[in-house]
Amino acid sequence: MKDARNLKINDCSIIELDKHHHEKGNISVVENGNEVPFDIKRIYYLYDVPGGEARGGHAHKNLKQMIIAASGSFSVTIDDGTKKKTFMLNRPFQGLLIVPGIWRELDDFSSGSVCLVLASEHFEEEDYLRNYEYFKNFKHV
């Protein structure tokens, strides 16, 4: 993997998860090294996000993430310090892979939405870039 300083928004992508249809309901499976291109060390989810609120607003030096709209919808804007791109996540069988060194902001949460996040590392505050100007400095922009 390239150094986080050199990764761009084009290194991020939507990953289609297997969707197994059954008349009693669908199932999608996520496994380390198969659908997710990293070992999952932490899973968390965001829910009951009040209308008009945003989440994220940071980047990571080393952490990789896959963000999935397990229920409802929300938008994710990714930013490499030079370019930005927004994804609307609204299908539980799709995940947005975010590589290190990419700023992300989540907003436009629908009522009852659940944002599921699969992370490559355990929580480490030192891995976070929480100030946008510091982030741009980190990226040499």
N, C-alpha and C positions, 0 to 999 in steps of 0.2 A: 504494500500500500504506500502511496506517495505520502510525503510529509503534509500535515494538515494545512500548512501555509500555502501549498500549491494546489490543493483540491478546489474544484469549482462546482457550481450548481449542476453542471452537466454530469458530474460524478454521482449525483443523486438520481434516483429513478423510482417509478412505480413498479412494484413487484406483484404479479398476479399470484394469488394463493389458490391451491386446488379447491374447487367448489364441488362438493359431492351432493347432488340433488336427491332428495328422498321425499315421498309424498307426506311424510310426517315432519319435514323440515330439513334445511340444508346444514351441512357441516363443512368447515374449512379446517385444515390441519396445518400447524406451524411446527417445524422441527429444526433443531440446531443443524447447521451445515447443509440443509436441504433448501427449504424456502427462504430461510434467513441466512445470509452469507457471513454470519459470525456466530460465536457461541453466546447464548443468552445467559447473562449473569444476574439480570434484574428485570422485573416486570412491574409496571405500575400503571394506573389508569386515572384519568381526570374525569370528573362527572359533577353534575350540579353547578356548572359554570354559569354564573348569572349573565343575563342578556347584556351585551355590550362590553363584556370583559374580554381581555386577551390573556393568553398564557405564553410561555416561552420567553422570548426576548433575551436570548443568550446563544452562545455557541459553545462547543467543546473542543479541547485540544486533542483528545484521543478517542472519546466515546463515539461509537456508531449506534444508530437507533433505527428501528422500524416503527413508524407511527401508523396505526390502523383506526379507522372509525368503526368501532365495534357496534355502535348504534348511533343513529342520527347522522349529522354532518357538521363539518367545520372546515375552515380553510387554513392552509399552512403556506406561509410565504418564506422561501429560502433565499439567502443572500450571501454571496461570496465576497462582498466588499466592492465588487464591480458591477455585477448583474444581480437582478432579482427575478424570481419566478414564483407564481402562486398556483397551488394545487387545491382543488376542492375534493376533500375526502368524504365519501358518502356510500361506500360499498365495503362491507365487512370482509370481502374476499380480495381486497387490495391493500397493500401497505406501501408507505412512502419510505424508502431507504434514505437516511441522511448520514452522510459521511462526516468525519471530523473537520473542523475548520469552517463550518457553514452556520451562519446566523439563522435562527428560525423564530417565527412568530406565528402563533395559532390564534385565530379569532373567528367571528361569525358562527359561533356555536349554536346549533339548533336546540330547541327545548328537548331535554331528555337525552342529549348526546353523551356518548361515552368514548373517550379517546384512550386507546390502549397503546402503551409504549413498551417495546422490547428493547433492552439496552445491553450493550456488549460489556459493560463494566459496572461494578458496584458504585454507589454514590461516593464521589470525592470532590469536595468543594474546590480543590486546586485545579481541577480539570475544566472548570467553568470560566468562560469569558463573558462577564455580565455587563460590561460597559462597551457600547458600540464604538466609541473612539479608540478604546484599547484594542478591540477586535480588529479594526481597520489597521492599526499599528502592527498588530500580530501578523496580519495578512500582507503587510508592506504595501498598503494601498495609499 
